[in-house]
Amino acid sequence: MIRKSTFSLKSANQKKINALNRFMDECLRVTNVFIDLLWESQTPKFPNLKTETWLSARAQQNLSKQASEIVKSQRKRKRKTKPVLHKNSINLDSRFVDIRFDENSFDVWLKLSSLGGKMILKLPMQKHRHFNKFINDGWKMKEGCRLRKTDKGVFVDLYLQKSEPATRKTGKSVGFDCGYKKLLVDSEGRIHDVGLEPIYEKIARKRQKSKAFYRALDERDNAINRTINAISLENVKHIVAEDLKCVKKNSRGKIRKKFNDKLQRWSYPKVLEKLSRVCEEMGIAFTKVNPAYTSQKCSSCGHIDKRSRKGESFVCMSCGMRMDADCNAAINILHRGIFSPSAAERA
């Protein structure tokens, strides 16, 4: 298992930040130059490219590899347009990175060398609860890091690894329905939600890419993490969830604009990804299933009729069974994961 923990470099002085920005901007430019060369030459193997730059030969070799992976990915997906790297993100291995802990007032120091132009940067960082949790749980740091430059600043991603636990052999299976109004409802009728709709409304009110907008996104993501971390999975061996894809695609014009603006901030991929990671760390099997008709099907008699669901209530048009609509869907999801292998996909 591999996990990421992100550190901000906001504690570094402006001189160091300016030097780091200069390095990262040059890396972005050189990577795109290498992409151009690889795209034109159709070179099938990883080349050791060179160009006119102040970056070190080692840094150019590293960027050659990154450019090669981008081009290979584009061709593998059979896309005919040349890729262009816009995100300022660089992977650096142990040849560039030295990380020291607890040397003085800053409990983490990141030293970057072999960059070029005799540039050596020693950048201070602070440990945080997310990183400490991994370390206290026995996760080990991998060598190297990733530098990222965004509208919010420059960040360092450190990677931690740990062996996967043995898959649980005993326990129960539980299905989960993921929704907009109620984040998660399980097949036993429990609602797992901290009230995200007001946060979606807050995000929709903020100006795109403003500081307040990003703060609201962080608030949403933290709320999702808190909700899933609070779910008791002590006696669970298997979780089944919906394989939601393109739920929000082509929704514009079909529903009210005000609701559509909020719906765009419903981050179901983050919910399912977080649930999947928790299962992996606890040795719980995680299965995703096709969600088609799970909200219209009666979990008791199997009759399918879209009239059976009215808002948050489900009343079967055939047998008359009454139940919370999301709980009914969660039971159908569970049954599909257990009894319909063709509809299931192990995550």
Beta strands, then each sheet from edge to edge (+ up, - down):
strand 1: 2-8
strand 2: 88-92
strand 3: 97-101
strand 4: 108-112
strand 5: 121-125
strand 6: 140-141
strand 7: 145-150
strand 8: 153-161
strand 9: 172-178
strand 10: 184-186
strand 11: 191-192
strand 12: 236-242
strand 13: 285-289
strand 14: 309-310
strand 15: 313-315
strand 16: 322-324
strand 17: 344-346
sheet 1: 1+ 8- 6+
sheet 2: 1+ 8- 7+ 2-
sheet 3: 3+ 4- 5+
sheet 4: 11+ 10- 9+ 12+ 13+ 17-
sheet 5: 14+ 15- 16+
end
